[in-house]
Amino acid sequence: MNKDTAKQYEGVVKECRAVFELKTIDYGTAWRILRTSSLTDQIYIKANRIRSIQKKGVQKIDEGIVPEFIGIVNYSVMALIQLNIGVVNEPDLNAQKAMELYNKNIYAARELMLDKNHDYDEAWRNMRVSSFTDIILMKLLRIKQIENNQGKTLVSEGSEANYYDIINYSVFALIKILYENKKI
């Protein structure tokens, strides 16, 4: 494994976590009322916008794809939290507990990445950011199908595994964008 991968992954996670923490200060944990299907749709909107910008080569809103990938990471963590502790009718987490749950899930994603990265020998480094976007969209369509099947699968991984993969593909995209362009 490239010795920089863990360091770069942590650098990207630090950026994502900072956004999550600031938004938690601004909005609290209002997202706790969202069903996972709503979070899946939010992630889809962001991934679709990234693909649209990539295809058109131009954007009309002054927010590029980096904040969208950060949003995908953070919404995916929210979805994992919802899958693990359930949806509520009113926000029930304080900022500290939200950050604990965020860290638990983001580090579970990191451990999965390290295991897969070992087996796949960092193949992601030779991939295009546009491929990450397409794979994220495919994973979202898989999650939607699982949701339509009331969470049941016959032989496939469930929603949780797909959200972890979405986090990791988004982090890979951010590593390529930010580190290859020396923005971090």
N, C-alpha and C positions, 0 to 999 in steps of 0.2 A: 504494500500500500504506500502511496505517496505520503511522505511524512507531513506534507502541508494540508492534507485533506481534513484531518481532525481539527487543526487550527483554523482553517478557512471555514469549516462547518460551524465552529463555535463563534467565529466572527459574524457570520450571517445570522445565527440564532440570537446573538446579542442585539443586532439591529431589530429583528422581529420582536423579540421580547420587550425591547424599549418601546416600540409602537404599541404593543399590547398593554403594557403597563400604563402608558400615558392615556390611552383610550379608556382604560379602566378607571382612571382618575376622572376623566371627562364624563363618562357615561355610566360608571358603575358596572354592574354585571347584568344589564338589561338583556343581554343575549341569552341568559339562562331560560327565557321563555320560549326560545326558538326550538322547534322540533328539528331533528337531524335532517329531515327532508328540506326544510327551509335553509339550513346551513349548506346543504349540498347545492341548492339552487344559487345561493350567494357565491359560492366557489365557482360554479359554472359561469355565472355572469362575468366574473373576473378573468377566468381562463379564456372565455370566448372573446373578451375585449383584447386580451393579449394576442390571440390568434388574428383578430381583425387588424390590429396595428401591424403585426408582422406581415400579413398579406398585402395590406395597402401601402406599407412603408411610410405612412404619415398618420398623425393623430390630430384631432381638433381640440381635445381637452388637454390642458397643460399638466397632465399627470402621466408619466411614462409607465413602462411595464414593471419597473422595480417595485413601486408601491403595490402594484397588483399582485406580484409574486409574494410579497410580504403579507398581503391580505389573505392570500390563499393558504399560506402557512398558518396564520393565526386563526382563520375560520376553521381550518382542519383540526387544529388543537381544540377549539371550542366544540366541534362535532364529536371528537373523542371523549371529551369531558361529559357531554350530554349522553353519549352511549354508555359511559361508565356509571354516572350517578343519576341519570334521568333528567327529564324536563320538568320544570316547575311553572307555576302560574305567576309568581312574582320573584324578582331577583332575591336570592338567598345567600349569596357568597359575599364576604368582604374581600377587599383587595388582596390582603395577605393570603387568604385561602385560594383565591383565583390564581395567584402567582404560583403557589405550591402545586396546584393541579396542572398549570401550564408547564412548569418545569418537569413534573413527573412524565407528562406525555411527550414533551419535546425530547427528553433524554431517552425515552423508550424508542422514539423514532431514530435517534442518533445511534443507539445500540444496534438496531435493525440495520441501519445503513452500514455500520462497521462490519457486521457479519456478511451482508450481501456484497459489500465492496471487496471483502477478502475473496469471496468465491468468484465474483465477476471480474476481478483484477482491474478495477477502476475503468471499466469500459465506458462509463458515462463521460469521461473526459474527452472522448472522441465523438461525442454526440453533439448535435446542434441544439440550441435553445428552442428552436421551433419544434424539434422532436419532443422535447420535454413537455411543451405546451400540448401537443397532440396526445401524448400518453396521459397527461393529466385529464384531458377531456374524455379520453376513452375510459379511464378509471371512474370518472364521474358518471358516465353512462352506465357502467357496471353497478355502481352504488345505487343509481336510480332504479335499475332493474331489481336489485336486491330489495330495495325499499318497496317496490311494487309487489314483490313476493313476500311481503311482511317479514323481511329479514331472513328468510329461509334460503339456503343454497343446497344443492345436491352434492357437488364435488368441489365447489369453488371456495376460495377464501371469502370471508364476510366483509362487511363494510369497514370494520376497524382496520384490517390489513390494507385495504385500498386507501384509506385516509393516511395511514403511515407512509405508504408509497407516494402519495400526493405531496406530503410534507417533504420527503426526501428529494423528489424530482424538482420541486420548487427551490429547495436549498441548492441543489446542483445548478439550476439555472442562475440563481443569484451569485453563486461562486463564479461561474463563467462570466457573467456580466460585470460583476464588481471587481473581481481579482484580475481578470484578463485585461480590463480597462483601468486597473489600478485606482479604483474609486474607494477602496478600503485600505 
